[in-house]
Amino acid sequence: MTVIAVVGSLNVDLVSVVSRNPAAGETITSESFVTRCGGKGANQAVAAARLAGKQASIEMTGAVGDDEFGTRLKTGLAGSGVHVDSVRTVNGMNSGVAVILVCHAGAVFPT
């Protein structure tokens, strides 16, 4: 069987929908908020698993923290058909996060 190995980042995306870009130091209210599994490496691994189906084994290599986000990331990848045996959990560390602001007009900040 073909093996596709992905080495890269795993992050939890914190996505807020806002009406406009906040000014420096300004606090604005988010109209909605969701968390999603993400990271460029993890996204590539999930895409490969969806495309490959049972034709290839997709293996992710990376690291997460020993927090609830780390558990969520590994569980999400495994649920998408990605092997996570090479995703290391680092004790005493937090998993990566990405803060994403999405404007109604479709612009993503920061630009």
Backbone bond lengths (Angstrom), bond angles and torsions (degrees), N, CA, C in turn:
res aa  C-N    CA-C-N  psi(-1)  N-CA   C-N-CA  omega(-1)  CA-C   N-CA-C  phi
1 M - - - 1.452 - - 1.528 108.80 -
2 T 1.302 115.58 143.42 1.463 121.89 176.21 1.519 110.02 -71.56
3 V 1.332 116.19 137.21 1.463 121.58 175.92 1.520 108.25 -114.82
4 I 1.312 115.80 128.15 1.462 121.88 174.51 1.516 106.74 -111.04
5 A 1.336 115.94 118.91 1.465 120.91 -179.77 1.517 109.14 -105.21
6 V 1.315 115.19 132.38 1.461 121.75 177.87 1.521 107.49 -117.00
7 V 1.322 115.96 127.03 1.462 121.97 175.98 1.521 106.64 -114.42
8 G 1.316 117.10 121.91 1.461 117.51 -178.72 1.509 113.50 176.73
9 S 1.315 113.48 -166.29 1.456 121.31 -173.26 1.519 112.37 -84.00
10 L 1.325 113.78 150.20 1.457 122.76 173.22 1.523 105.89 -129.26
11 N 1.319 116.95 121.45 1.462 121.61 -179.51 1.512 109.61 -137.17
12 V 1.309 115.91 158.20 1.452 121.00 168.03 1.520 106.43 -98.65
13 D 1.337 116.06 125.93 1.455 121.51 178.76 1.523 109.14 -86.94
14 L 1.327 116.23 126.66 1.459 123.15 175.66 1.525 105.75 -103.45
15 V 1.324 116.70 101.96 1.459 121.90 -169.17 1.531 110.43 -107.62
16 S 1.341 115.41 120.37 1.457 121.94 176.69 1.518 109.41 -116.57
17 V 1.328 115.91 136.11 1.462 121.01 173.70 1.520 106.87 -96.72
18 V 1.333 115.30 126.22 1.465 121.23 -177.67 1.524 109.41 -127.46
19 S 1.330 115.65 159.30 1.466 120.27 -178.98 1.523 111.97 -78.84
20 R 1.345 116.52 -24.75 1.462 120.63 -178.57 1.518 109.22 -160.35
21 N 1.312 115.11 167.07 1.451 121.60 177.88 1.530 109.12 -72.75
22 P 1.327 119.34 126.66 1.468 119.46 177.94 1.523 111.18 -71.11
23 A 1.316 115.74 148.47 1.465 120.63 173.87 1.520 108.66 -73.92
24 A 1.314 116.58 162.54 1.469 121.09 178.66 1.525 109.64 -55.28
25 G 1.315 116.67 126.87 1.464 122.43 178.17 1.513 114.85 80.14
26 E 1.326 118.01 -2.92 1.465 121.56 -178.20 1.525 110.69 -87.61
27 T 1.315 116.16 143.51 1.455 122.68 173.04 1.517 107.90 -106.48
28 I 1.330 116.79 127.06 1.455 120.77 174.48 1.519 108.78 -124.26
29 T 1.313 116.25 160.00 1.459 121.63 -178.68 1.516 110.28 -85.48
30 S 1.309 115.15 133.48 1.456 121.43 175.87 1.520 108.81 -81.10
31 E 1.331 116.17 139.51 1.460 120.42 179.05 1.519 112.34 -83.99
32 S 1.326 116.30 -24.94 1.467 121.20 173.19 1.521 108.03 -157.74
33 F 1.310 115.21 159.45 1.460 121.09 -176.80 1.514 108.75 -147.33
34 V 1.337 117.00 133.04 1.458 122.33 174.23 1.522 108.97 -139.55
35 T 1.308 115.62 155.94 1.462 120.96 171.14 1.523 106.98 -112.66
36 R 1.314 115.54 140.15 1.457 121.91 -180.00 1.521 109.09 -137.41
37 C 1.299 116.21 150.40 1.459 120.26 172.05 1.519 107.67 -73.61
38 G 1.334 115.93 138.12 1.449 119.30 -177.49 1.511 111.79 -157.86
39 G 1.309 114.59 -154.75 1.455 122.52 -172.67 1.511 107.59 103.51
40 K 1.316 116.79 137.40 1.459 119.70 -175.25 1.533 112.55 -58.19
41 G 1.320 117.19 -41.70 1.462 119.88 179.10 1.515 112.05 -66.48
42 A 1.326 116.75 -47.49 1.462 120.65 -179.82 1.524 111.10 -62.23
43 N 1.335 116.67 -41.01 1.468 119.75 178.40 1.524 111.16 -62.03
44 Q 1.330 117.21 -40.07 1.465 120.58 178.10 1.524 111.08 -64.92
45 A 1.322 116.63 -40.78 1.466 120.14 -179.88 1.526 110.94 -63.85
46 V 1.327 117.32 -43.36 1.470 120.66 178.99 1.522 110.11 -64.67
47 A 1.330 117.33 -42.97 1.469 120.11 178.38 1.531 110.93 -61.40
48 A 1.321 116.67 -42.34 1.466 120.26 178.71 1.522 110.97 -63.34
49 A 1.328 117.12 -41.37 1.465 120.50 179.54 1.525 111.04 -63.69
50 R 1.325 116.42 -39.88 1.474 119.68 179.14 1.523 111.06 -65.94
51 L 1.320 116.35 -40.51 1.464 120.05 -179.47 1.526 112.57 -73.13
52 A 1.326 116.17 -38.28 1.467 120.66 -174.12 1.515 113.09 -77.53
53 G 1.319 116.95 -30.27 1.460 119.05 -175.21 1.517 109.79 57.52
54 K 1.322 116.91 -126.17 1.462 121.40 179.51 1.529 112.06 -96.36
55 Q 1.321 117.12 8.50 1.459 121.24 -177.83 1.522 113.25 -81.60
56 A 1.329 117.68 -16.52 1.466 120.91 -178.76 1.515 109.19 -151.32
57 S 1.312 114.87 156.64 1.464 122.19 175.12 1.527 107.29 -100.55
58 I 1.327 117.05 126.51 1.464 121.83 -178.54 1.521 107.85 -104.26
59 E 1.340 116.07 125.75 1.460 121.27 -178.67 1.519 109.88 -122.64
60 M 1.322 115.84 127.48 1.460 122.05 179.97 1.522 109.59 -99.42
61 T 1.327 115.92 134.71 1.456 122.16 174.06 1.520 107.58 -121.75
62 G 1.318 115.89 127.58 1.462 121.21 -179.31 1.507 108.91 177.41
63 A 1.314 115.82 -162.37 1.465 120.34 -178.55 1.518 110.40 -143.42
64 V 1.323 114.52 147.31 1.465 122.69 173.94 1.522 107.92 -132.73
65 G 1.317 115.80 164.99 1.459 120.38 175.35 1.508 111.17 -82.34
66 D 1.329 115.07 172.65 1.472 119.56 179.84 1.528 110.83 -91.79
67 D 1.312 116.25 38.35 1.457 122.21 179.73 1.525 111.02 -108.57
68 E 1.333 116.13 -177.65 1.467 119.83 -179.10 1.528 111.87 -64.68
69 F 1.330 118.16 -29.06 1.460 120.38 177.84 1.532 110.59 -68.78
70 G 1.318 117.24 -38.09 1.463 120.20 178.16 1.513 111.65 -61.26
71 T 1.321 115.41 -44.89 1.465 120.37 177.11 1.517 110.51 -61.62
72 R 1.325 116.55 -44.23 1.467 121.16 -179.60 1.530 111.19 -62.26
73 L 1.319 117.06 -42.00 1.465 120.54 -179.74 1.524 111.57 -63.17
74 K 1.330 116.92 -47.16 1.463 119.86 -179.33 1.529 111.47 -65.52
75 T 1.320 116.75 -40.54 1.458 121.06 178.75 1.520 111.02 -64.69
76 G 1.340 116.21 -41.80 1.460 120.32 179.19 1.517 112.49 -63.34
77 L 1.328 116.01 -43.50 1.465 119.59 178.06 1.527 111.10 -62.66
78 A 1.321 115.83 -48.06 1.469 119.94 -179.48 1.526 110.45 -59.76
79 G 1.330 116.54 -39.84 1.460 120.72 178.40 1.513 113.34 -65.78
80 S 1.323 116.77 -21.04 1.464 121.99 177.81 1.525 111.97 -93.60
81 G 1.339 116.89 5.82 1.461 120.40 177.31 1.516 114.80 89.31
82 V 1.334 117.26 15.22 1.459 121.57 179.71 1.527 108.92 -98.49
83 H 1.319 117.23 132.99 1.466 121.37 177.17 1.528 108.80 -77.63
84 V 1.330 116.07 131.47 1.471 120.96 -174.13 1.530 112.89 -115.97
85 D 1.317 117.53 16.64 1.465 120.00 -179.61 1.526 112.12 -59.89
86 S 1.332 117.66 -26.48 1.463 121.50 -179.07 1.527 113.03 -98.90
87 V 1.335 116.73 11.90 1.458 119.92 173.04 1.523 106.89 -91.63
88 R 1.313 115.58 112.91 1.464 121.96 -175.75 1.521 110.56 -84.52
89 T 1.319 117.04 136.11 1.455 122.47 172.40 1.521 107.77 -97.70
90 V 1.335 116.08 121.23 1.458 121.64 -176.79 1.523 108.97 -98.09
91 N 1.317 115.91 114.92 1.461 121.01 -178.91 1.528 111.18 -64.59
92 G 1.318 115.42 140.40 1.454 121.37 176.96 1.517 114.69 77.19
93 M 1.328 117.41 7.26 1.470 121.12 -179.44 1.526 109.96 -119.04
94 N 1.323 115.00 152.91 1.462 121.08 174.54 1.524 109.19 -91.73
95 S 1.314 116.10 150.89 1.457 121.24 174.17 1.518 109.22 -73.11
96 G 1.332 115.27 158.75 1.453 120.22 178.37 1.518 111.69 -71.18
97 V 1.311 115.38 147.80 1.460 121.85 174.36 1.525 108.71 -131.61
98 A 1.308 116.08 154.48 1.457 122.83 173.60 1.522 106.91 -127.45
99 V 1.322 116.32 125.74 1.461 121.66 177.01 1.527 107.21 -93.49
100 I 1.333 115.92 120.71 1.462 121.58 -175.20 1.524 108.64 -123.29
101 L 1.331 116.10 125.01 1.458 122.04 174.36 1.516 108.02 -105.87
102 V 1.331 116.32 124.93 1.455 121.21 178.46 1.519 107.60 -113.10
103 C 1.327 116.11 122.06 1.460 122.57 -179.54 1.532 108.70 -87.16
104 H 1.334 116.45 150.48 1.471 120.33 177.96 1.517 112.73 -50.96
105 A 1.322 116.95 -35.49 1.457 121.13 -179.04 1.526 112.19 -73.39
106 G 1.334 117.05 -3.79 1.454 120.86 177.22 1.508 113.67 97.09
107 A 1.325 117.88 -4.99 1.463 120.95 179.23 1.521 109.02 -74.47
108 V 1.310 116.17 138.59 1.454 121.52 176.94 1.520 107.61 -106.31
109 F 1.327 117.11 132.12 1.459 121.95 -178.37 1.508 109.23 -113.70
110 P 1.303 122.62 148.08 1.455 122.95 4.76 1.516 111.29 -76.11
111 T 1.337 116.35 156.71 1.457 121.33 -178.03 1.507 109.95 -90.95
